[in-house]
Structure formats: C-alpha cells, structure tokens
Amino acid sequence: MNIKKNDKVKIITGKDKGKTGKVLQVSPKDRRISVEGLNLLIKHLRPRREGEKGQRLEFPAFMSVSNVMLVCPKCEKTTRVAYKIVETEGRSKKYRACRKCHEVID
C-alpha cells in the first residue's frame, strides 16, 4: 500500500473534501485508513448504572485509500507515489518517491 502511518494526506472526495490530516491507522487487508480529526462519527453510549450519564463519543472512522492523496513532505503538493530502488554497499532498497519533485519520501 502507498500510504503509511503518520503520513500527511489530503481527502479528495466525501464530506471532508479538501482537508488534510495525519494518518492514525492503516488496515492494508481492507485498504482502509483512519485520518486524525476527519471523517468523524458519533457513537452514543447508554448509562451503565443508575445516576450515571450517557455519552457521545466522536472518533475518526475508516475510509478507503482511494479517497485520499499523499501530501509530499518536501514540496507540500498532493502526489501519487512512485518507487525508487537505491543501491548502497551492494544492497538495494525500495523507497517511496514523489512524482512531482522526485524526492524520496521515506
């Protein structure tokens, strides 16, 4: 998957279109992510005991990876992800790179 935890992403569709935030959780199996402060849902909890008050919990819900774009930390533009293979001391490693400024993201 192109997006990892702690990446900065911009939402391109849905009720929070145009907003940016940090990725909190990634679920690669379902190709879903959770973004801090965006796509908030409210869960109502009933009081458990007599005299206790009920609660409303706001939490960021999961959304599809196709609804967000990665924001490059170098050029601050939304971009697709390219991959670069860098060889050091006879070993090669695959890195994510920005398609616009060609800088390595990882």
C-alpha positions in Angstrom: 0.0 0.0 0.0 1.2 3.5 -0.9 0.2 5.2 2.4 1.7 4.5 5.8 1.0 5.6 9.4 2.0 9.2 10.2 1.8 10.3 6.5 0.1 13.6 5.7 -2.8 13.1 3.4 -5.5 15.2 1.7 -9.0 14.0 1.2 -10.2 14.2 -2.4 -13.8 13.0 -2.1 -16.6 13.0 0.5 -17.8 15.3 3.2 -14.3 16.4 4.3 -13.1 17.1 0.7 -10.0 19.4 0.6 -9.0 18.9 4.3 -5.6 17.4 5.3 -4.6 15.3 8.3 -2.2 12.8 9.7 -2.9 9.0 9.2 -3.6 7.3 12.5 -4.3 3.7 11.5 -3.8 1.7 8.3 -5.6 -1.5 7.5 -3.8 -3.0 4.5 -6.1 -6.0 4.2 -9.2 -3.8 3.7 -7.2 -1.0 2.0 -8.7 1.5 4.5 -7.1 4.3 6.7 -8.2 6.4 9.6 -7.2 10.1 9.5 -6.9 12.3 12.6 -9.8 14.7 13.1 -11.5 13.8 9.8 -14.5 11.6 8.8 -15.7 11.8 12.4 -18.5 9.6 13.6 -20.5 9.9 16.8 -21.3 6.9 18.9 -23.9 7.2 21.6 -23.3 5.2 24.8 -26.1 4.5 27.3 -25.6 4.9 31.0 -24.5 1.6 32.7 -25.6 2.4 36.2 -28.4 4.4 37.7 -27.4 8.0 38.2 -24.7 7.8 35.5 -24.9 10.0 32.4 -24.8 8.8 28.8 -22.0 9.9 26.5 -21.4 10.9 22.9 -18.0 9.7 21.6 -16.5 11.2 18.5 -14.0 9.1 16.7 -12.4 9.1 13.2 -13.9 6.3 11.1 -12.0 4.3 8.5 -12.2 5.4 4.8 -11.0 4.0 1.6 -7.4 4.7 0.5 -8.8 5.7 -2.9 -10.4 8.7 -1.3 -7.1 10.3 -0.2 -3.9 11.5 -1.8 -0.5 11.7 -0.2 1.0 15.1 0.5 4.7 15.3 -0.2 6.7 16.5 2.8 9.2 18.2 0.6 7.1 20.1 -2.0 3.8 20.2 0.0 1.8 19.1 -3.1 -0.6 16.2 -3.4 1.0 13.4 -5.4 0.8 9.9 -6.5 3.6 7.6 -5.3 6.5 6.4 -7.4 9.1 4.0 -6.3 12.9 4.3 -6.5 15.4 1.5 -6.0 18.5 2.8 -4.2 21.6 0.6 -4.1 24.1 1.1 -1.2 27.0 -1.2 -0.5 25.7 -4.0 -2.8 22.2 -4.0 -1.3 19.2 -2.5 -2.9 16.3 -1.0 -1.1 12.9 0.2 -2.5 11.8 3.7 -1.4 8.6 5.7 -2.0 9.2 8.9 -4.0 7.1 12.0 -5.0 6.1 12.0 -8.7 6.3 15.8 -8.9 9.6 16.7 -7.1 11.2 13.2 -7.4 12.4 13.3 -3.7 12.4 10.2 -1.6 9.5 10.2 1.0 10.7 7.6 3.4 
